[in-house]
Amino acid sequence: MSCLLFFPQSFQCLVGKVTSLGVFQEFYISVWLNHFTPSQIGWIAGMVLSFTFSLGIIGGKLYDAGYGRAALVGGSLLFSFSLFMLSLAKQNQYYQVFLAHAFGVGLGASMLLTPTTVAVAHHFKARKAGIIGASGPVGTIIYSIMLNQLIHFKLGFPWAVRIAAFFSTGGLLVGNLLTSIPPLPSRTSNPGAQTSGLKEYANWPFVLTMLGSGFLSQVGLYFPLIYGQLFGLRNGISPQVAFYSIAISSFSGIIGKIFPNYLSDRYGAVNVMISCLTCAGILTIALLGCGNLVGFVVFMVIYGFFLESSISLYLLTVLTIAPQQADLGKALGIGSISVGVSAILANPVLGAILGTTLTWWKAITFSAVRLSIPRLNVLLISILTDMHFFRSHHPAYRSIHISQK
């Protein structure tokens, strides 16, 4: 029960803060860092996402070595401290914002993401996809509304970030006090739980999952979340609505965290994830026609559902196909590297594609193409892997039916 109490506090602070990047991106481009190009500003969001995911292997290794509590405490301290430092950053002082936001927040989040996710995987054998990050959308709703209101209408950027830092510190403190790190499986009493080497992860299903569903697809998901608020404001959507766009998307994401979980237990996590990514890609193209109030709101509602579904199902897939279930932290850390590497490349590239004139159709097309990769990924898996053997050993890929002549 304490694990369930932990997530609405600690993980809410982590995911809510990280996935509220769209609020910062819009404000940085429009006001706080308006002397810099969207591509330069894109490095900040890219580094936050990159550190959060690609360096998650550090937190995973600490967790597997029995230092899960130390990883959580260290990550919490760095996360909160970096937010306070961000509140001291001066306008158009790029290096100050970059160091505090990109490095500090990103590194702190990387220490928290993997241990919290693996703790749930150890506590729960079923419904993991719905439990993992279940309070993340709630955190995004709180943070996005709070930051937008405080930055634009009440206190300004420094005090808005400062209040967010106090809020995060309180949530993380409560989370660390309530969390329960489950005992790790004994490697001596369970010979099947010996430490997995890197070579064991060099199998086609795991590698292709990382490349297709991680590197080429996941960050394509974040374009509407990071640039959606800016898109709305620059296309005539009133600030009263645009400032709530991330919250609207996250609200539907709550359902997206829960409902596909039931389907994944029945049809396999990969099948459901591929369907969600495909729908997200189609919807991304539809954003081109959402320059009016109704279309924009409907888009954010539907897209939020598939966004949150795809993220949690990718994490579940990585956990399920891990070579050694005793090394879930290491497996999730390795599986997250591809997302992190993609993030550090994709966001500056998206900023460069947008340019100073904000050419939306080019960036939207780029993101949609990235989301079309998973179906080709499954075809490659079917060719390079004995499907009958693979499905019998990895439930995440069960029920993948591809006709073979």
Secondary structure, 3 states (H helix, E strand, C coil): CHHHHHHHHHHHHHHHHHCCHHHHHHHHHHHHCCCCCHHHHHHHHHHHHHHHHHCHHHHHHHHHCCCHHHHHHHHHHHHHHHHHHHCCCCCCCHHHHHHHHHHHHHHHHHHHHHHHHHHHHHHCCCCHHHHCCCCHHHHHHHHHHHHHHHHHHHCCHHHHHHHHHHHHHHHHHHHHHHCCCCCCCCCCCCHHHCCCCHHHHCCHHHHHHHHHHHHCCHHHHHHHHHHHHHHHHHCCCCHHHHCCHHHHHHHHHHHHHHHHHHHHHHHCHHHHHHHHHHHHHHHHHHHHHCCCHHHHHHHHHHHHHHHHHHHHHHHHHHHHCCCCHHHHHHHHHHHHHHHHHHHHHHHHHHHHHHCCCCCHHHHHHHHHHHCCHHHHHHHHHHHHCCHHHHHHHCHHHCCCCCCCC
